[in-house]
Amino acid sequence: MERIASELLIERLADWGVDTVFGLPGDGINGIMEGLRRHKDRVRFFLVHHEEAAAFMATGYAKATGRLGVCLATSGPGGLHLINGLYDAKLDHVPVLAVTGVQSTSQLGTEYQQEVHLDRVFMDLCVYNQMFMVPVSIPALVDIAVRTAMSRKGVAHLTFPVDMQEAPADLKSYEGGLGTARVPDTAPVYTQPRVVPHDEDLRRAAGVLNDGKKVVILAGVGALHARDELVAAAELLAAPVVKTLPGKAAIPDDHPLSMGGIGLLGTRPSEEAMDDCDTVFLIGTNFPYTRFLPDKARAVQIERDPTRAGNRMPVEVPLVGDTRGTLEELIPLLRRNNNRKFLGSAQEEKKK
C-alpha cells in the first residue's frame, strides 16, 4: 500500500514513546484511523464513548505517568467535546497532545458542514497550536508540539485537514519563487533541563528557613518526583509536611513527617500546623485556597514558573527552579533544628 500522510503522524508519535491514543472515530479523522490501523503494533487506540472522556483519559495518563498524554477527535463537534478535559490539563500543568480533524483544504472558508476552526477555538488552551499544511512537514510539527507540551507543561494541538490525511506521505507544497524553503529536519528528542536558583537566593532562603522555630512544609504536585529531597529537608527543619491533593503522593500518609492534606478535604493536624507555624516552605505548589494558609508567617517558595511565585501569599524568597535540583542545592545550606517540639506536637495531634 502507498504510505499515507497520517502514517507520518503515528510513526512520529511512536518515535516519541507514545503507546496509547485515546479517542473516538469520525468521518473527519478516517485517514488518521487508517494510520493507527497500519501501526497498531506500535500505538494502541483506546476507544471511548465520548470525546470528553478521551481528553480526561489523556490528562489522567499524563498525571499518572509523567509522560505525554494523547487524545484524538474528529472535526467540528468532536473536537469541541475535548475542551473540558484539555482545560484540566492546562490548569493542572500536564503535557497533553490533542489531535483533531478539520474539513478538506478545498472547503475551508466556505462554511462547509460543521466547519469549525479548532485551532482558533483552542487558542486559550494551548502552548502550541498548529494546522498541518503539507505532509512532509508533519514530523517536524509533531516534534515541536511534543517538545513544547513537555517543556511548558501544557496542551499542544495539531489539526489535520481530512483530504491531507490520506495524501501521499511524500507530498510537497508547490516549489518555486522566493518563498521556497527546505523542509525542517528535526528529531524526536527532548531533554528536561535542570533549573536551579541563583546562589544568593539559595543563601537567603536558607537563612529564612534556618531562623524559623516552627517551620511547616506545604508540598504540591511539583514535589512528586523529589520525595527523598523533600523528606531530607523536612527532617533537617523539623517541619511537618502538609500536602495538597495533587501532591498527595509526594510523601506517604503514614510517614512520621506527614500530616495529611490541607483545605476542604484536609486534616486537623495539617490545619493546626499551618495556624501555629512561623515559617512556611511552599514546595512545588500554587495552592489556591488562601484561607488555609498562614496569615503572618515568613515564606519561601520553590516554583518552576516565575510568574506563579508569590501568587497566593507574600513570599520573602522565591526560588525559581525545579524541585529536585533546587532542594539538592538548598539542603547543604540548612542547619538541623534540634528543637523538635513543634514537630512532636503535630505528630501527637496526628496520632489522636
C-alpha positions in Angstrom: 0.0 0.0 0.0 1.1 3.5 -0.6 2.3 5.2 2.5 -0.1 8.0 3.5 0.4 11.2 5.4 -1.3 10.0 8.5 1.3 7.3 8.9 3.9 10.1 9.4 1.9 11.3 12.4 1.5 7.9 14.0 5.1 6.9 13.3 6.4 10.1 14.8 4.3 9.7 17.9 5.6 6.2 18.3 9.2 7.5 18.0 8.4 9.8 21.0 7.4 6.8 23.0 3.6 7.3 22.7 2.0 3.9 23.3 -1.7 4.9 23.6 -4.1 7.3 21.9 -7.5 7.9 23.5 -10.3 8.8 21.0 -13.4 8.3 19.1 -13.6 7.7 15.3 -15.4 10.0 12.9 -15.5 11.0 9.2 -13.1 13.9 9.8 -10.3 11.5 11.0 -10.8 8.5 8.8 -7.3 8.8 7.5 -5.8 9.1 10.9 -7.7 6.0 12.0 -6.2 4.2 9.0 -2.7 5.3 10.1 -3.4 3.8 13.5 -4.7 0.6 12.0 -1.5 0.2 9.9 0.7 0.8 13.0 -1.4 -0.9 15.7 1.7 -2.9 16.7 3.3 0.4 17.9 0.4 2.5 19.1 -2.8 1.3 20.7 -6.0 3.1 20.0 -8.2 3.2 23.1 -11.9 3.6 22.1 -14.1 5.9 24.3 -17.8 6.6 24.3 -17.4 10.4 24.2 -14.5 12.7 23.2 -14.6 14.5 26.6 -13.6 11.2 28.2 -10.7 10.9 25.7 -9.3 14.2 26.8 -9.7 13.4 30.5 -8.1 10.0 30.0 -5.1 11.6 28.2 -4.8 14.1 31.1 -5.0 11.3 33.7 -2.4 9.3 31.8 -0.1 12.3 31.8 -0.7 12.9 35.5 -0.1 9.3 36.5 2.9 8.6 34.3 4.6 11.9 33.8 4.6 11.1 30.1 2.8 12.8 27.2 -1.0 12.0 27.0 -2.6 12.0 23.6 -6.2 12.3 22.6 -7.9 12.2 19.1 -11.2 13.6 18.0 -13.0 14.3 14.7 -13.7 17.7 13.2 -16.3 20.2 14.4 -18.3 18.9 17.4 -15.9 16.1 18.1 -13.0 18.4 18.7 -15.2 20.8 20.7 -16.0 17.9 23.1 -12.3 17.8 24.1 -12.4 21.2 25.7 -13.3 20.2 29.3 -10.6 17.6 29.6 -8.0 19.8 27.9 -8.7 22.6 30.3 -8.0 20.2 33.1 -4.5 19.5 31.5 -3.9 23.3 31.1 -4.9 24.2 34.6 -3.0 21.3 36.3 0.1 21.8 34.1 0.5 18.4 32.5 1.7 17.6 28.9 -1.1 16.6 26.6 -1.3 16.5 22.8 -4.7 16.8 21.1 -5.1 15.8 17.5 -8.2 16.8 15.6 -9.5 16.6 12.1 -10.7 19.6 10.0 -12.5 20.0 6.8 -10.8 19.5 3.4 -8.4 22.3 2.4 -10.5 22.9 -0.7 -13.6 23.6 1.5 -12.1 25.7 4.3 -13.7 29.1 4.5 -16.8 28.1 2.6 -19.0 27.4 5.7 -18.9 23.7 4.9 -20.8 21.3 7.1 -19.6 21.6 10.7 -16.7 23.7 9.7 -15.1 24.8 13.0 -11.6 26.2 13.0 -10.5 24.3 16.1 -7.0 25.9 16.0 -8.7 29.2 16.7 -11.1 27.8 19.3 -8.2 26.3 21.2 -6.1 29.4 21.4 -6.6 30.0 25.1 -6.0 26.3 25.8 -2.7 25.7 24.1 1.0 26.2 24.5 1.4 25.1 20.8 -1.4 25.2 18.2 -0.9 24.4 14.5 -2.7 23.1 11.4 -0.8 20.7 9.1 -0.3 22.4 5.7 1.7 19.8 3.8 2.5 16.1 4.6 6.3 16.5 4.5 6.2 18.9 7.5 4.3 16.5 9.7 7.3 15.0 11.6 8.8 18.5 12.3 5.5 19.9 13.6 4.9 16.8 15.8 8.4 17.2 17.3 7.8 20.9 18.1 4.3 20.1 19.5 5.6 17.4 21.8 8.7 19.3 23.0 6.5 22.4 23.7 3.9 20.4 25.7 6.7 18.7 27.7 8.7 21.8 28.4 5.8 24.2 29.1 3.7 21.5 30.8 0.5 22.2 28.8 -1.7 21.4 25.9 -0.4 21.1 22.3 -2.9 20.9 19.5 -2.4 19.7 15.9 -5.3 19.7 13.5 -5.2 17.7 10.3 -7.3 18.5 7.1 -9.2 15.4 6.1 -8.0 15.4 2.5 -4.4 15.6 3.5 -4.7 12.6 5.9 -4.8 10.1 3.0 -2.5 12.1 0.7 0.9 10.5 -0.3 3.3 10.8 2.6 6.0 12.5 0.4 3.7 15.1 -1.0 5.3 18.6 -1.0 4.0 22.0 -1.4 4.4 24.0 -4.6 8.1 24.6 -5.1 9.1 27.8 -6.8 9.7 31.5 -6.3 11.4 33.3 -3.4 9.2 31.5 -0.7 10.7 28.1 -1.4 12.4 26.6 1.7 13.8 23.3 2.7 11.6 21.1 4.8 12.6 21.3 8.5 14.6 18.3 9.6 14.0 17.7 13.3 14.4 14.8 15.7 12.0 13.2 18.4 14.3 14.2 21.3 13.6 16.3 24.4 15.9 16.7 27.4 14.4 18.0 30.7 16.6 20.9 31.8 17.9 21.2 35.4 16.8 24.6 36.6 18.2 25.9 39.9 18.1 29.4 41.6 20.9 31.8 41.9 23.4 31.1 44.8 22.4 34.3 46.6 18.7 33.4 46.5 19.6 29.9 47.9 21.5 31.5 50.8 18.7 34.0 51.5 16.2 31.2 51.5 18.3 29.0 53.8 18.6 32.0 56.2 14.8 32.4 56.5 14.3 28.6 57.0 17.1 28.3 59.5 15.7 31.2 61.5 12.3 29.6 61.7 11.4 28.0 65.0 8.2 26.4 63.7 8.6 25.6 60.0 5.9 23.8 58.1 6.2 22.5 54.5 3.4 22.6 52.0 4.2 20.1 49.3 2.4 20.1 45.9 2.5 18.4 42.6 5.9 19.8 41.9 7.3 17.7 44.8 6.1 14.3 43.4 9.5 13.4 41.9 11.6 14.7 44.7 10.5 12.6 47.7 13.9 11.9 49.1 14.9 15.5 48.9 11.6 16.6 50.4 12.0 14.2 53.4 15.6 15.3 53.9 14.7 19.0 54.1 11.7 18.3 56.4 13.9 16.2 58.7 16.5 18.9 59.0 14.0 21.7 59.6 11.8 19.5 62.0 9.0 20.5 59.7 5.6 18.8 59.5 4.8 18.1 55.8 1.3 19.2 54.7 0.1 18.1 51.2 -2.2 19.5 48.5 -4.4 17.0 46.7 -2.3 16.9 43.6 0.8 16.5 45.8 -0.7 13.6 47.9 1.8 11.1 46.6 4.8 13.3 47.4 5.2 11.5 50.8 3.1 8.6 52.1 0.3 9.5 54.5 1.8 7.1 57.2 5.2 8.7 57.1 6.1 10.2 60.5 6.6 13.7 58.9 3.3 13.7 57.0 0.3 15.4 58.5 -2.0 14.7 55.5 -3.9 17.0 53.3 -5.0 20.6 53.6 -8.1 22.5 52.5 -11.7 21.4 52.3 -10.5 17.7 52.3 -7.7 18.3 54.7 -6.8 17.0 58.2 -7.0 18.8 61.6 -3.2 18.3 62.3 -2.4 20.0 59.0 -4.7 22.9 59.7 -3.3 23.4 63.2 0.3 23.2 62.0 -0.4 25.9 59.4 -2.1 28.1 62.1 0.8 27.7 64.6 3.8 28.0 62.2 6.1 31.0 62.0 7.6 30.0 58.6 6.1 28.2 55.6 8.1 26.5 52.9 6.0 26.1 49.7 7.4 23.4 47.5 6.0 22.9 44.0 2.5 24.2 44.7 0.2 27.0 43.6 -2.4 26.1 46.2 -5.4 28.3 45.6 -7.4 28.2 48.8 -5.6 31.0 50.6 -7.8 31.0 53.7 -6.0 27.8 54.7 -2.6 29.5 54.5 -1.0 31.3 57.5 -1.6 35.0 57.8 1.7 36.3 59.2 4.3 33.6 58.6 7.5 34.2 56.6 7.6 32.3 53.4 10.0 30.6 51.0 8.7 29.1 47.8 10.1 26.7 45.1 8.3 27.4 41.8 9.3 26.4 38.3 7.4 29.3 36.7 8.5 32.7 38.0 5.1 34.2 37.1 3.4 32.0 39.8 5.9 32.6 42.6 4.2 34.6 45.4 0.7 34.4 43.8 -1.0 33.1 47.0 0.8 34.9 49.8 3.7 37.2 50.3 6.9 35.2 49.7 10.1 36.6 51.2 12.4 34.5 49.0 11.1 32.9 45.8 13.3 30.1 44.4 12.8 29.8 40.7 13.7 26.3 39.7 12.7 22.6 39.5 12.1 21.0 42.9 14.7 18.3 43.0 17.5 20.4 41.7 16.7 23.3 43.9 16.4 21.1 47.0 19.7 19.4 46.2 21.4 22.8 46.2 19.5 24.1 49.3 19.8 21.1 51.7 23.6 21.6 52.3 22.8 25.2 53.5 20.2 24.1 56.0 21.0 23.7 59.7 19.4 20.9 61.7 16.7 22.2 64.0 17.3 20.4 67.3 14.1 21.8 68.8 11.6 19.2 67.8 8.7 20.4 70.0 6.6 21.9 67.1 7.0 18.7 65.0 6.3 16.5 68.0 3.2 18.4 68.8 1.9 17.9 65.3 2.7 14.2 65.4 0.8 13.8 68.6 -2.2 15.5 67.0 -1.9 13.1 64.1 -2.0 10.2 66.5 -5.2 11.5 68.0 
